[in-house]
Amino acid sequence: MSETNQHILRNLLDIKSKALDVKVNLIAGGQTEEAAALSEKINRLDEQIEKLRAKVLDDWLSKVDNLKYEIERINTDVQTAIDGINDNIDTARKVVKLTGYIDDAVKIAAKVAV
């Protein structure tokens, strides 16, 4: 697996890990609806991660060079959203924002997995 492929998978796994941490905190805080919505997005992201792991394509590098910067940006956005959630300020709105970022990551991962 190339360095770029590993970089993208690491970022996707980092996004998943951060989202799982938020899910646990939401459940612990009694925000089960938000946790359930986030869980659905995490599952979709995980499906794409597994597809990427299974695929070893010769042309992967040509597809992902530009996408790695998008994934990095999304990973940064995910961390910003998590920081806001951890501050307990407008949590529901920020969870919605976080799920949107995860959707973006799933879409990018799906482009690569084709």
GIBELUR-V529478 format. One record per helix or strand of 3 or more residues. SS is the DSSP state (alpha for helix, beta for strand). FROM is the first residue (numbers start at 0). TO is the last residue. If there is no record, write none. Layout:
ss={SS:SS}
from={FROM:FROM}
to={TO:TO}
This chain:
ss={alpha:alpha:alpha:alpha:alpha}
from={2:31:59:66:90}
to={27:53:63:85:112}
